[in-house]
Amino acid sequence: MADETLIVNELAESGATVLELKGRLEVATIALAQDKFADAVASGPPIVLDLAKLAHLSSAGLRLILKTMKQAQASRQPFVISGARGPVKEVLDSIGLRQFCPFARSRAEAIAKLN
């Protein structure tokens, strides 16, 4: 089904790697994101994780986000989450992620936080 897919667009914007997610980040789709997340950390520029178009975030997807955030932070690579809303925002807020990672309402705001 089309609504059970995940699209991960990797964009370079203002010196940052933007990972734009659309669809559902869950067990069935996580393989589509893992390599792109790992490549973004390995490449070195700051990372903006744009979740504005993400409809669903499962615990497996949350684990991938946390793993990527920790890897980026370990290498002193800035990592900002942008655009989270609705159920996705609720999942992120439920674990108190804002205490450990900057959040922004939009991609533009996230990129501004990097500079």
Biopython code that builds the backbone (N, CA, C, O; Angstrom):
import numpy as np
from Bio.PDB.StructureBuilder import StructureBuilder

atoms = [
    (1, "MET", "N", (0.838, -1.184, 0.000)),
    (1, "MET", "CA", (0.000, 0.000, 0.000)),
    (1, "MET", "C", (0.883, 1.247, 0.000)),
    (1, "MET", "O", (1.943, 1.265, 0.625)),
    (2, "ALA", "N", (0.447, 2.267, -0.691)),
    (2, "ALA", "CA", (1.236, 3.485, -0.834)),
    (2, "ALA", "C", (1.447, 4.207, 0.489)),
    (2, "ALA", "O", (2.487, 4.834, 0.694)),
    (3, "ASP", "N", (0.464, 4.125, 1.395)),
    (3, "ASP", "CA", (0.609, 4.845, 2.657)),
    (3, "ASP", "C", (1.514, 4.121, 3.648)),
    (3, "ASP", "O", (1.744, 4.625, 4.747)),
    (4, "GLU", "N", (2.028, 2.957, 3.285)),
    (4, "GLU", "CA", (2.925, 2.211, 4.159)),
    (4, "GLU", "C", (4.366, 2.289, 3.673)),
    (4, "GLU", "O", (5.185, 1.434, 4.009)),
    (5, "THR", "N", (4.675, 3.306, 2.889)),
    (5, "THR", "CA", (6.016, 3.447, 2.349)),
    (5, "THR", "C", (6.761, 4.560, 3.071)),
    (5, "THR", "O", (6.186, 5.317, 3.852)),
    (6, "LEU", "N", (8.042, 4.635, 2.791)),
    (6, "LEU", "CA", (8.891, 5.693, 3.318)),
    (6, "LEU", "C", (9.766, 6.200, 2.189)),
    (6, "LEU", "O", (10.357, 5.419, 1.443)),
    (7, "ILE", "N", (9.842, 7.500, 2.074)),
    (7, "ILE", "CA", (10.756, 8.136, 1.125)),
    (7, "ILE", "C", (11.718, 8.977, 1.942)),
    (7, "ILE", "O", (11.300, 9.778, 2.778)),
    (8, "VAL", "N", (13.010, 8.791, 1.697)),
    (8, "VAL", "CA", (14.037, 9.597, 2.370)),
    (8, "VAL", "C", (14.787, 10.366, 1.289)),
    (8, "VAL", "O", (15.515, 9.786, 0.484)),
    (9, "ASN", "N", (14.598, 11.666, 1.288)),
    (9, "ASN", "CA", (15.329, 12.534, 0.364)),
    (9, "ASN", "C", (16.507, 13.133, 1.105)),
    (9, "ASN", "O", (16.353, 13.681, 2.196)),
    (10, "GLU", "N", (17.676, 13.028, 0.513)),
    (10, "GLU", "CA", (18.886, 13.618, 1.089)),
    (10, "GLU", "C", (19.239, 14.851, 0.262)),
    (10, "GLU", "O", (19.470, 14.756, -0.944)),
    (11, "LEU", "N", (19.279, 16.006, 0.920)),
    (11, "LEU", "CA", (19.530, 17.272, 0.250)),
    (11, "LEU", "C", (20.671, 18.003, 0.934)),
    (11, "LEU", "O", (20.846, 17.897, 2.148)),
    (12, "ALA", "N", (21.440, 18.737, 0.165)),
    (12, "ALA", "CA", (22.464, 19.615, 0.736)),
    (12, "ALA", "C", (21.875, 21.017, 0.744)),
    (12, "ALA", "O", (21.438, 21.525, -0.289)),
    (13, "GLU", "N", (21.867, 21.638, 1.923)),
    (13, "GLU", "CA", (21.284, 22.970, 2.043)),
    (13, "GLU", "C", (22.056, 23.786, 3.069)),
    (13, "GLU", "O", (22.129, 23.413, 4.240)),
    (14, "SER", "N", (22.627, 24.890, 2.632)),
    (14, "SER", "CA", (23.352, 25.821, 3.510)),
    (14, "SER", "C", (24.420, 25.118, 4.349)),
    (14, "SER", "O", (24.576, 25.412, 5.534)),
    (15, "GLY", "N", (25.146, 24.197, 3.736)),
    (15, "GLY", "CA", (26.224, 23.506, 4.431)),
    (15, "GLY", "C", (25.778, 22.364, 5.320)),
    (15, "GLY", "O", (26.593, 21.789, 6.042)),
    (16, "ALA", "N", (24.507, 22.029, 5.281)),
    (16, "ALA", "CA", (23.975, 20.934, 6.102)),
    (16, "ALA", "C", (23.453, 19.828, 5.205)),
    (16, "ALA", "O", (23.103, 20.058, 4.047)),
    (17, "THR", "N", (23.406, 18.622, 5.759)),
    (17, "THR", "CA", (22.729, 17.512, 5.103)),
    (17, "THR", "C", (21.321, 17.464, 5.662)),
    (17, "THR", "O", (21.132, 17.283, 6.865)),
    (18, "VAL", "N", (20.332, 17.626, 4.795)),
    (18, "VAL", "CA", (18.934, 17.549, 5.209)),
    (18, "VAL", "C", (18.402, 16.182, 4.811)),
    (18, "VAL", "O", (18.456, 15.793, 3.644)),
    (19, "LEU", "N", (17.890, 15.467, 5.791)),
    (19, "LEU", "CA", (17.224, 14.185, 5.543)),
    (19, "LEU", "C", (15.734, 14.433, 5.701)),
    (19, "LEU", "O", (15.234, 14.604, 6.813)),
    (20, "GLU", "N", (15.028, 14.451, 4.574)),
    (20, "GLU", "CA", (13.596, 14.738, 4.557)),
    (20, "GLU", "C", (12.852, 13.411, 4.471)),
    (20, "GLU", "O", (13.009, 12.665, 3.504)),
    (21, "LEU", "N", (12.040, 13.118, 5.486)),
    (21, "LEU", "CA", (11.309, 11.851, 5.529)),
    (21, "LEU", "C", (9.849, 12.078, 5.198)),
    (21, "LEU", "O", (9.234, 13.036, 5.666)),
    (22, "LYS", "N", (9.296, 11.179, 4.381)),
    (22, "LYS", "CA", (7.892, 11.244, 4.018)),
    (22, "LYS", "C", (7.309, 9.845, 4.114)),
    (22, "LYS", "O", (7.850, 8.900, 3.541)),
    (23, "GLY", "N", (6.201, 9.714, 4.841)),
    (23, "GLY", "CA", (5.537, 8.425, 4.968)),
    (23, "GLY", "C", (5.596, 7.896, 6.379)),
    (23, "GLY", "O", (5.259, 8.596, 7.334)),
    (24, "ARG", "N", (6.031, 6.636, 6.508)),
    (24, "ARG", "CA", (6.011, 5.948, 7.799)),
    (24, "ARG", "C", (7.394, 5.368, 8.098)),
    (24, "ARG", "O", (7.937, 4.597, 7.307)),
    (25, "LEU", "N", (7.954, 5.745, 9.245)),
    (25, "LEU", "CA", (9.231, 5.184, 9.687)),
    (25, "LEU", "C", (8.912, 4.125, 10.737)),
    (25, "LEU", "O", (8.633, 4.428, 11.898)),
    (26, "GLU", "N", (8.963, 2.875, 10.288)),
    (26, "GLU", "CA", (8.588, 1.744, 11.142)),
    (26, "GLU", "C", (9.381, 0.512, 10.706)),
    (26, "GLU", "O", (10.187, 0.586, 9.779)),
    (27, "VAL", "N", (9.157, -0.597, 11.360)),
    (27, "VAL", "CA", (9.935, -1.811, 11.101)),
    (27, "VAL", "C", (9.956, -2.159, 9.615)),
    (27, "VAL", "O", (11.010, -2.498, 9.078)),
    (28, "ALA", "N", (8.823, -2.080, 8.952)),
    (28, "ALA", "CA", (8.731, -2.492, 7.546)),
    (28, "ALA", "C", (9.501, -1.568, 6.604)),
    (28, "ALA", "O", (9.841, -1.973, 5.492)),
    (29, "THR", "N", (9.781, -0.338, 7.028)),
    (29, "THR", "CA", (10.422, 0.632, 6.129)),
    (29, "THR", "C", (11.785, 1.100, 6.619)),
    (29, "THR", "O", (12.441, 1.890, 5.939)),
    (30, "ILE", "N", (12.218, 0.639, 7.762)),
    (30, "ILE", "CA", (13.435, 1.175, 8.381)),
    (30, "ILE", "C", (14.680, 0.945, 7.520)),
    (30, "ILE", "O", (15.605, 1.757, 7.535)),
    (31, "ALA", "N", (14.704, -0.152, 6.776)),
    (31, "ALA", "CA", (15.869, -0.429, 5.923)),
    (31, "ALA", "C", (16.071, 0.667, 4.880)),
    (31, "ALA", "O", (17.198, 0.910, 4.446)),
    (32, "LEU", "N", (14.994, 1.325, 4.476)),
    (32, "LEU", "CA", (15.089, 2.406, 3.500)),
    (32, "LEU", "C", (15.820, 3.626, 4.070)),
    (32, "LEU", "O", (16.381, 4.423, 3.318)),
    (33, "ALA", "N", (15.812, 3.768, 5.383)),
    (33, "ALA", "CA", (16.407, 4.943, 6.025)),
    (33, "ALA", "C", (17.797, 4.676, 6.601)),
    (33, "ALA", "O", (18.613, 5.597, 6.650)),
    (34, "GLN", "N", (18.091, 3.469, 7.032)),
    (34, "GLN", "CA", (19.324, 3.175, 7.758)),
    (34, "GLN", "C", (20.588, 3.620, 7.024)),
    (34, "GLN", "O", (21.434, 4.295, 7.611)),
    (35, "ASP", "N", (20.725, 3.260, 5.773)),
    (35, "ASP", "CA", (21.942, 3.605, 5.029)),
    (35, "ASP", "C", (22.085, 5.111, 4.836)),
    (35, "ASP", "O", (23.179, 5.661, 4.969)),
    (36, "LYS", "N", (20.979, 5.770, 4.521)),
    (36, "LYS", "CA", (21.045, 7.225, 4.325)),
    (36, "LYS", "C", (21.402, 7.938, 5.621)),
    (36, "LYS", "O", (22.152, 8.914, 5.602)),
    (37, "PHE", "N", (20.877, 7.465, 6.745)),
    (37, "PHE", "CA", (21.210, 8.064, 8.039)),
    (37, "PHE", "C", (22.696, 7.854, 8.334)),
    (37, "PHE", "O", (23.386, 8.784, 8.751)),
    (38, "ALA", "N", (23.186, 6.629, 8.116)),
    (38, "ALA", "CA", (24.599, 6.322, 8.373)),
    (38, "ALA", "C", (25.512, 7.141, 7.467)),
    (38, "ALA", "O", (26.541, 7.648, 7.915)),
    (39, "ASP", "N", (25.138, 7.273, 6.194)),
    (39, "ASP", "CA", (25.937, 8.073, 5.264)),
    (39, "ASP", "C", (25.989, 9.537, 5.686)),
    (39, "ASP", "O", (27.028, 10.184, 5.555)),
    (40, "ALA", "N", (24.881, 10.060, 6.189)),
    (40, "ALA", "CA", (24.837, 11.456, 6.625)),
    (40, "ALA", "C", (25.790, 11.690, 7.790)),
    (40, "ALA", "O", (26.467, 12.717, 7.842)),
    (41, "VAL", "N", (25.848, 10.751, 8.717)),
    (41, "VAL", "CA", (26.768, 10.878, 9.859)),
    (41, "VAL", "C", (28.204, 10.752, 9.368)),
    (41, "VAL", "O", (29.076, 11.506, 9.799)),
    (42, "ALA", "N", (28.449, 9.817, 8.480)),
    (42, "ALA", "CA", (29.809, 9.587, 7.989)),
    (42, "ALA", "C", (30.334, 10.760, 7.167)),
    (42, "ALA", "O", (31.540, 11.007, 7.144)),
    (43, "SER", "N", (29.447, 11.481, 6.495)),
    (43, "SER", "CA", (29.898, 12.560, 5.613)),
    (43, "SER", "C", (30.357, 13.803, 6.371)),
    (43, "SER", "O", (31.158, 14.578, 5.848)),
    (44, "GLY", "N", (29.868, 14.007, 7.585)),
    (44, "GLY", "CA", (30.402, 15.061, 8.431)),
    (44, "GLY", "C", (29.647, 16.363, 8.584)),
    (44, "GLY", "O", (29.721, 16.947, 9.665)),
    (45, "PRO", "N", (28.913, 16.879, 7.576)),
    (45, "PRO", "CA", (28.221, 18.159, 7.785)),
    (45, "PRO", "C", (27.111, 18.035, 8.837)),
    (45, "PRO", "O", (26.677, 16.929, 9.156)),
    (46, "PRO", "N", (26.657, 19.168, 9.369)),
    (46, "PRO", "CA", (25.517, 19.132, 10.290)),
    (46, "PRO", "C", (24.329, 18.435, 9.632)),
    (46, "PRO", "O", (24.184, 18.444, 8.410)),
    (47, "ILE", "N", (23.485, 17.831, 10.466)),
    (47, "ILE", "CA", (22.327, 17.088, 9.964)),
    (47, "ILE", "C", (21.044, 17.755, 10.442)),
    (47, "ILE", "O", (20.889, 18.074, 11.621)),
    (48, "VAL", "N", (20.129, 17.958, 9.499)),
    (48, "VAL", "CA", (18.769, 18.379, 9.824)),
    (48, "VAL", "C", (17.859, 17.218, 9.446)),
    (48, "VAL", "O", (17.816, 16.803, 8.288)),
    (49, "LEU", "N", (17.141, 16.704, 10.420)),
    (49, "LEU", "CA", (16.185, 15.628, 10.187)),
    (49, "LEU", "C", (14.817, 16.276, 10.058)),
    (49, "LEU", "O", (14.207, 16.654, 11.058)),
    (50, "ASP", "N", (14.332, 16.405, 8.823)),
    (50, "ASP", "CA", (13.074, 17.088, 8.536)),
    (50, "ASP", "C", (11.940, 16.071, 8.567)),
    (50, "ASP", "O", (11.829, 15.218, 7.687)),
    (51, "LEU", "N", (11.094, 16.176, 9.604)),
    (51, "LEU", "CA", (10.003, 15.220, 9.805)),
    (51, "LEU", "C", (8.644, 15.810, 9.455)),
    (51, "LEU", "O", (7.617, 15.235, 9.817)),
    (52, "ALA", "N", (8.614, 16.937, 8.765)),
    (52, "ALA", "CA", (7.355, 17.624, 8.462)),
    (52, "ALA", "C", (6.374, 16.747, 7.686)),
    (52, "ALA", "O", (5.162, 16.903, 7.835)),
    (53, "LYS", "N", (6.875, 15.833, 6.864)),
    (53, "LYS", "CA", (6.002, 14.991, 6.039)),
    (53, "LYS", "C", (5.926, 13.562, 6.546)),
    (53, "LYS", "O", (5.382, 12.687, 5.872)),
    (54, "LEU", "N", (6.473, 13.322, 7.740)),
    (54, "LEU", "CA", (6.421, 11.973, 8.313)),
    (54, "LEU", "C", (5.071, 11.784, 8.994)),
    (54, "LEU", "O", (4.689, 12.574, 9.857)),
    (55, "ALA", "N", (4.350, 10.733, 8.604)),
    (55, "ALA", "CA", (3.008, 10.488, 9.123)),
    (55, "ALA", "C", (3.001, 9.600, 10.363)),
    (55, "ALA", "O", (2.106, 9.702, 11.202)),
    (56, "HIS", "N", (4.015, 8.718, 10.477)),
    (56, "HIS", "CA", (4.017, 7.749, 11.583)),
    (56, "HIS", "C", (5.451, 7.442, 11.990)),
    (56, "HIS", "O", (6.339, 7.307, 11.148)),
    (57, "LEU", "N", (5.658, 7.337, 13.293)),
    (57, "LEU", "CA", (6.968, 6.988, 13.846)),
    (57, "LEU", "C", (6.776, 5.885, 14.873)),
    (57, "LEU", "O", (6.158, 6.095, 15.916)),
    (58, "SER", "N", (7.313, 4.705, 14.569)),
    (58, "SER", "CA", (7.209, 3.578, 15.503)),
    (58, "SER", "C", (8.398, 3.573, 16.449)),
    (58, "SER", "O", (9.304, 4.398, 16.328)),
    (59, "SER", "N", (8.389, 2.641, 17.389)),
    (59, "SER", "CA", (9.517, 2.536, 18.323)),
    (59, "SER", "C", (10.803, 2.159, 17.585)),
    (59, "SER", "O", (11.885, 2.592, 17.981)),
    (60, "ALA", "N", (10.703, 1.369, 16.530)),
    (60, "ALA", "CA", (11.896, 1.022, 15.743)),
    (60, "ALA", "C", (12.445, 2.259, 15.046)),
    (60, "ALA", "O", (13.660, 2.456, 15.000)),
    (61, "GLY", "N", (11.574, 3.086, 14.510)),
    (61, "GLY", "CA", (11.997, 4.332, 13.887)),
    (61, "GLY", "C", (12.609, 5.278, 14.896)),
    (61, "GLY", "O", (13.591, 5.961, 14.605)),
    (62, "LEU", "N", (12.030, 5.317, 16.076)),
    (62, "LEU", "CA", (12.567, 6.156, 17.148)),
    (62, "LEU", "C", (13.971, 5.698, 17.532)),
    (62, "LEU", "O", (14.851, 6.528, 17.761)),
    (63, "ARG", "N", (14.185, 4.400, 17.604)),
    (63, "ARG", "CA", (15.518, 3.871, 17.920)),
    (63, "ARG", "C", (16.540, 4.301, 16.869)),
    (63, "ARG", "O", (17.672, 4.646, 17.210)),
    (64, "LEU", "N", (16.147, 4.283, 15.590)),
    (64, "LEU", "CA", (17.053, 4.712, 14.524)),
    (64, "LEU", "C", (17.391, 6.198, 14.667)),
    (64, "LEU", "O", (18.547, 6.587, 14.498)),
    (65, "ILE", "N", (16.411, 7.014, 14.969)),
    (65, "ILE", "CA", (16.659, 8.449, 15.169)),
    (65, "ILE", "C", (17.600, 8.665, 16.342)),
    (65, "ILE", "O", (18.542, 9.451, 16.240)),
    (66, "LEU", "N", (17.360, 7.981, 17.457)),
    (66, "LEU", "CA", (18.218, 8.125, 18.642)),
    (66, "LEU", "C", (19.648, 7.662, 18.353)),
    (66, "LEU", "O", (20.608, 8.316, 18.764)),
    (67, "LYS", "N", (19.789, 6.546, 17.655)),
    (67, "LYS", "CA", (21.114, 6.029, 17.310)),
    (67, "LYS", "C", (21.867, 7.032, 16.444)),
    (67, "LYS", "O", (23.046, 7.301, 16.678)),
    (68, "THR", "N", (21.193, 7.578, 15.457)),
    (68, "THR", "CA", (21.815, 8.549, 14.550)),
    (68, "THR", "C", (22.193, 9.816, 15.308)),
    (68, "THR", "O", (23.283, 10.354, 15.115)),
    (69, "MET", "N", (21.299, 10.293, 16.166)),
    (69, "MET", "CA", (21.576, 11.484, 16.967)),
    (69, "MET", "C", (22.816, 11.262, 17.848)),
    (69, "MET", "O", (23.687, 12.129, 17.918)),
    (70, "LYS", "N", (22.895, 10.118, 18.510)),
    (70, "LYS", "CA", (24.038, 9.829, 19.387)),
    (70, "LYS", "C", (25.340, 9.732, 18.593)),
    (70, "LYS", "O", (26.378, 10.211, 19.048)),
    (71, "GLN", "N", (25.294, 9.117, 17.412)),
    (71, "GLN", "CA", (26.497, 9.023, 16.582)),
    (71, "GLN", "C", (26.956, 10.405, 16.135)),
    (71, "GLN", "O", (28.150, 10.704, 16.149)),
    (72, "ALA", "N", (26.016, 11.237, 15.745)),
    (72, "ALA", "CA", (26.355, 12.598, 15.320)),
    (72, "ALA", "C", (26.950, 13.383, 16.488)),
    (72, "ALA", "O", (27.958, 14.072, 16.329)),
    (73, "GLN", "N", (26.331, 13.280, 17.648)),
    (73, "GLN", "CA", (26.819, 14.012, 18.814)),
    (73, "GLN", "C", (28.193, 13.513, 19.250)),
    (73, "GLN", "O", (29.021, 14.302, 19.706)),
    (74, "ALA", "N", (28.439, 12.227, 19.115)),
    (74, "ALA", "CA", (29.740, 11.670, 19.497)),
    (74, "ALA", "C", (30.858, 12.233, 18.629)),
    (74, "ALA", "O", (31.996, 12.361, 19.082)),
    (75, "SER", "N", (30.536, 12.567, 17.388)),
    (75, "SER", "CA", (31.554, 13.138, 16.506)),
    (75, "SER", "C", (31.436, 14.673, 16.430)),
    (75, "SER", "O", (31.988, 15.310, 15.532)),
    (76, "ARG", "N", (30.706, 15.241, 17.389)),
    (76, "ARG", "CA", (30.511, 16.698, 17.477)),
    (76, "ARG", "C", (29.900, 17.288, 16.201)),
    (76, "ARG", "O", (30.236, 18.391, 15.771)),
    (77, "GLN", "N", (29.013, 16.523, 15.632)),
    (77, "GLN", "CA", (28.309, 16.916, 14.418)),
    (77, "GLN", "C", (26.925, 17.429, 14.822)),
    (77, "GLN", "O", (26.128, 16.667, 15.369)),
    (78, "PRO", "N", (26.623, 18.705, 14.564)),
    (78, "PRO", "CA", (25.304, 19.230, 14.952)),
    (78, "PRO", "C", (24.169, 18.417, 14.325)),
    (78, "PRO", "O", (24.253, 17.978, 13.178)),
    (79, "PHE", "N", (23.106, 18.231, 15.115)),
    (79, "PHE", "CA", (21.953, 17.428, 14.708)),
    (79, "PHE", "C", (20.705, 18.138, 15.203)),
    (79, "PHE", "O", (20.557, 18.354, 16.406)),
    (80, "VAL", "N", (19.804, 18.506, 14.298)),
    (80, "VAL", "CA", (18.575, 19.214, 14.659)),
    (80, "VAL", "C", (17.395, 18.491, 14.022)),
    (80, "VAL", "O", (17.472, 18.057, 12.873)),
    (81, "ILE", "N", (16.314, 18.366, 14.765)),
    (81, "ILE", "CA", (15.074, 17.784, 14.252)),
    (81, "ILE", "C", (14.129, 18.929, 13.924)),
    (81, "ILE", "O", (13.933, 19.837, 14.732)),
    (82, "SER", "N", (13.543, 18.880, 12.730)),
    (82, "SER", "CA", (12.613, 19.945, 12.349)),
    (82, "SER", "C", (11.284, 19.388, 11.874)),
    (82, "SER", "O", (11.192, 18.260, 11.391)),
    (83, "GLY", "N", (10.252, 20.218, 12.026)),
    (83, "GLY", "CA", (8.954, 19.946, 11.433)),
    (83, "GLY", "C", (8.096, 18.879, 12.076)),
    (83, "GLY", "O", (7.031, 18.566, 11.545)),
    (84, "ALA", "N", (8.509, 18.303, 13.200)),
    (84, "ALA", "CA", (7.715, 17.235, 13.822)),
    (84, "ALA", "C", (6.367, 17.792, 14.261)),
    (84, "ALA", "O", (6.292, 18.845, 14.893)),
    (85, "ARG", "N", (5.316, 17.076, 13.920)),
    (85, "ARG", "CA", (3.970, 17.510, 14.319)),
    (85, "ARG", "C", (3.061, 16.295, 14.489)),
    (85, "ARG", "O", (3.394, 15.182, 14.080)),
    (86, "GLY", "N", (1.922, 16.537, 15.096)),
    (86, "GLY", "CA", (0.927, 15.482, 15.276)),
    (86, "GLY", "C", (1.472, 14.302, 16.062)),
    (86, "GLY", "O", (2.199, 14.483, 17.038)),
    (87, "PRO", "N", (1.119, 13.080, 15.634)),
    (87, "PRO", "CA", (1.533, 11.879, 16.361)),
    (87, "PRO", "C", (3.055, 11.714, 16.434)),
    (87, "PRO", "O", (3.573, 11.189, 17.419)),
    (88, "VAL", "N", (3.771, 12.160, 15.397)),
    (88, "VAL", "CA", (5.233, 12.050, 15.402)),
    (88, "VAL", "C", (5.805, 12.930, 16.509)),
    (88, "VAL", "O", (6.693, 12.500, 17.245)),
    (89, "LYS", "N", (5.307, 14.147, 16.630)),
    (89, "LYS", "CA", (5.756, 15.060, 17.687)),
    (89, "LYS", "C", (5.428, 14.487, 19.066)),
    (89, "LYS", "O", (6.230, 14.595, 19.993)),
    (90, "GLU", "N", (4.256, 13.881, 19.196)),
    (90, "GLU", "CA", (3.856, 13.281, 20.473)),
    (90, "GLU", "C", (4.828, 12.182, 20.887)),
    (90, "GLU", "O", (5.198, 12.098, 22.058)),
    (91, "VAL", "N", (5.248, 11.334, 19.943)),
    (91, "VAL", "CA", (6.193, 10.261, 20.252)),
    (91, "VAL", "C", (7.521, 10.855, 20.732)),
    (91, "VAL", "O", (8.075, 10.414, 21.739)),
    (92, "LEU", "N", (8.025, 11.852, 20.008)),
    (92, "LEU", "CA", (9.304, 12.473, 20.375)),
    (92, "LEU", "C", (9.204, 13.182, 21.720)),
    (92, "LEU", "O", (10.122, 13.100, 22.536)),
    (93, "ASP", "N", (8.101, 13.872, 21.952)),
    (93, "ASP", "CA", (7.906, 14.574, 23.226)),
    (93, "ASP", "C", (7.743, 13.600, 24.391)),
    (93, "ASP", "O", (8.150, 13.899, 25.514)),
    (94, "SER", "N", (7.147, 12.433, 24.125)),
    (94, "SER", "CA", (6.882, 11.466, 25.197)),
    (94, "SER", "C", (8.162, 10.932, 25.834)),
    (94, "SER", "O", (8.149, 10.500, 26.986)),
    (95, "ILE", "N", (9.264, 10.958, 25.090)),
    (95, "ILE", "CA", (10.523, 10.468, 25.668)),
    (95, "ILE", "C", (11.437, 11.615, 26.111)),
    (95, "ILE", "O", (12.562, 11.378, 26.551)),
    (96, "GLY", "N", (10.958, 12.846, 25.997)),
    (96, "GLY", "CA", (11.747, 13.991, 26.442)),
    (96, "GLY", "C", (12.961, 14.278, 25.581)),
    (96, "GLY", "O", (13.982, 14.740, 26.090)),
    (97, "LEU", "N", (12.871, 14.014, 24.295)),
    (97, "LEU", "CA", (14.022, 14.168, 23.407)),
    (97, "LEU", "C", (14.523, 15.605, 23.328)),
    (97, "LEU", "O", (15.701, 15.834, 23.055)),
    (98, "ARG", "N", (13.647, 16.567, 23.563)),
    (98, "ARG", "CA", (14.048, 17.987, 23.501)),
    (98, "ARG", "C", (15.156, 18.331, 24.499)),
    (98, "ARG", "O", (15.875, 19.313, 24.312)),
    (99, "GLN", "N", (15.295, 17.544, 25.535)),
    (99, "GLN", "CA", (16.358, 17.780, 26.522)),
    (99, "GLN", "C", (17.734, 17.456, 25.942)),
    (99, "GLN", "O", (18.744, 17.952, 26.441)),
    (100, "PHE", "N", (17.785, 16.643, 24.909)),
    (100, "PHE", "CA", (19.050, 16.157, 24.371)),
    (100, "PHE", "C", (19.344, 16.598, 22.946)),
    (100, "PHE", "O", (20.470, 16.463, 22.466)),
    (101, "CYS", "N", (18.329, 17.125, 22.273)),
    (101, "CYS", "CA", (18.462, 17.449, 20.853)),
    (101, "CYS", "C", (17.653, 18.705, 20.543)),
    (101, "CYS", "O", (16.510, 18.823, 20.984)),
    (102, "PRO", "N", (18.231, 19.649, 19.786)),
    (102, "PRO", "CA", (17.462, 20.829, 19.407)),
    (102, "PRO", "C", (16.334, 20.484, 18.434)),
    (102, "PRO", "O", (16.486, 19.643, 17.548)),
    (103, "PHE", "N", (15.212, 21.151, 18.624)),
    (103, "PHE", "CA", (14.055, 21.012, 17.748)),
    (103, "PHE", "C", (13.793, 22.357, 17.093)),
    (103, "PHE", "O", (14.089, 23.404, 17.669)),
    (104, "ALA", "N", (13.240, 22.326, 15.893)),
    (104, "ALA", "CA", (12.854, 23.547, 15.188)),
    (104, "ALA", "C", (11.499, 23.307, 14.523)),
    (104, "ALA", "O", (11.163, 22.179, 14.163)),
    (105, "ARG", "N", (10.735, 24.372, 14.366)),
    (105, "ARG", "CA", (9.413, 24.234, 13.745)),
    (105, "ARG", "C", (9.509, 24.007, 12.242)),
    (105, "ARG", "O", (8.633, 23.374, 11.652)),
    (106, "SER", "N", (10.564, 24.519, 11.622)),
    (106, "SER", "CA", (10.692, 24.398, 10.177)),
    (106, "SER", "C", (12.139, 24.085, 9.806)),
    (106, "SER", "O", (13.045, 24.218, 10.629)),
    (107, "ARG", "N", (12.341, 23.673, 8.575)),
    (107, "ARG", "CA", (13.688, 23.407, 8.085)),
    (107, "ARG", "C", (14.531, 24.669, 8.117)),
    (107, "ARG", "O", (15.699, 24.625, 8.502)),
    (108, "ALA", "N", (13.945, 25.808, 7.712)),
    (108, "ALA", "CA", (14.682, 27.082, 7.714)),
    (108, "ALA", "C", (15.141, 27.451, 9.122)),
    (108, "ALA", "O", (16.264, 27.917, 9.312)),
    (109, "GLU", "N", (14.270, 27.243, 10.105)),
    (109, "GLU", "CA", (14.630, 27.526, 11.498)),
    (109, "GLU", "C", (15.737, 26.582, 11.963)),
    (109, "GLU", "O", (16.637, 26.998, 12.693)),
    (110, "ALA", "N", (15.679, 25.323, 11.549)),
    (110, "ALA", "CA", (16.707, 24.346, 11.929)),
    (110, "ALA", "C", (18.051, 24.747, 11.359)),
    (110, "ALA", "O", (19.060, 24.679, 12.061)),
    (111, "ILE", "N", (18.092, 25.163, 10.105)),
    (111, "ILE", "CA", (19.349, 25.561, 9.480)),
    (111, "ILE", "C", (19.889, 26.817, 10.157)),
    (111, "ILE", "O", (21.100, 26.961, 10.322)),
    (112, "ALA", "N", (19.004, 27.718, 10.545)),
    (112, "ALA", "CA", (19.435, 28.930, 11.259)),
    (112, "ALA", "C", (20.078, 28.566, 12.595)),
    (112, "ALA", "O", (21.027, 29.226, 13.019)),
    (113, "LYS", "N", (19.575, 27.525, 13.266)),
    (113, "LYS", "CA", (20.139, 27.090, 14.548)),
    (113, "LYS", "C", (21.549, 26.541, 14.383)),
    (113, "LYS", "O", (22.326, 26.535, 15.337)),
    (114, "LEU", "N", (21.885, 26.082, 13.191)),
    (114, "LEU", "CA", (23.215, 25.522, 12.937)),
    (114, "LEU", "C", (24.273, 26.595, 12.759)),
    (114, "LEU", "O", (25.462, 26.335, 12.942)),
    (115, "ASN", "N", (23.849, 27.794, 12.406)),
    (115, "ASN", "CA", (24.813, 28.881, 12.115)),
    (115, "ASN", "C", (25.017, 29.802, 13.304)),
    (115, "ASN", "O", (25.790, 30.756, 13.220)),
]
sb = StructureBuilder()
sb.init_structure("model")
sb.init_model(0)
sb.init_chain("A")
sb.init_seg("    ")
for serial, (resi, resn, name, xyz) in enumerate(atoms, 1):
    if name == "N":
        sb.init_residue(resn, " ", resi, " ")
    sb.init_atom(name, np.array(xyz, "f"), 0.0, 1.0, " ", f" {name:<3s}", serial, name[0])
structure = sb.get_structure()
